[in-house]
Amino acid sequence: MKIHVNGIPYNIKNVGERVWLDNNEITIKLSEDEIIIEGKTFQIDFIEHGDPSLFILNGMAYMISKDSSKRESIKEIRSLMSGKITDLFVRSETELKEGDVIAILQAMKMDNQIKSPRNGKIKEIKVSKNQSVKQGDILVIFE
């Protein structure tokens, strides 16, 4: 399976605690509040499941999504958590490539980049700078 972490693609295969990342075997142990990768412990501060999923580990935000041919069918981007839009980098008619930063969402005192999950053109922007949003609110709509 191919996944994207903050827009960077990785090939991953797993069986139990054995994981192959880009054909290199690594060991991962996961608990409710931490993940151990190759003996290094990372504290899990927040997880929002979905596609994409948001993980905050040791204070760093990671957007993780599965590679899918269905990407072009994504018509809208919704907020993965409640927060405040502190910056907005797109307008209607903006052409985006997968991974382009659309906005900055400040949540839990962290600035999180909201990136485009696909190539496409913005049809409508549903938020503005300094606007508060709730989890599930639509941020932008694609053509």
Rosetta blueprint (number, residue, H / E / L):
1 M L
2 K E
3 I E
4 H E
5 V E
6 N L
7 G L
8 I E
9 P E
10 Y E
11 N E
12 I E
13 K E
14 N E
15 V E
16 G L
17 E L
18 R E
19 V E
20 W E
21 L E
22 D L
23 N L
24 N E
25 E E
26 I E
27 T E
28 I E
29 K E
30 L E
31 S L
32 E L
33 D L
34 E E
35 I E
36 I E
37 I E
38 E L
39 G L
40 K E
41 T E
42 F E
43 Q E
44 I E
45 D E
46 F E
47 I E
48 E E
49 H L
50 G L
51 D L
52 P L
53 S E
54 L E
55 F E
56 I E
57 L E
58 N L
59 G L
60 M E
61 A E
62 Y E
63 M E
64 I E
65 S E
66 K E
67 D L
68 S L
69 S H
70 K H
71 R H
72 E H
73 S H
74 I L
75 K L
76 E E
77 I E
78 R E
79 S L
80 L L
81 M L
82 S L
83 G E
84 K E
85 I E
86 T E
87 D E
88 L E
89 F L
90 V L
91 R L
92 S L
93 E L
94 T L
95 E E
96 L E
97 K L
98 E L
99 G L
100 D L
101 V E
102 I E
103 A E
104 I E
105 L E
106 Q E
107 A E
108 M L
109 K L
110 M E
111 D E
112 N E
113 Q E
114 I E
115 K E
116 S L
117 P L
118 R L
119 N L
120 G E
121 K E
122 I E
123 K E
124 E E
125 I E
126 K L
127 V L
128 S L
129 K L
130 N L
131 Q L
132 S E
133 V E
134 K L
135 Q L
136 G L
137 D L
138 I E
139 L E
140 V E
141 I E
142 F E
143 E L
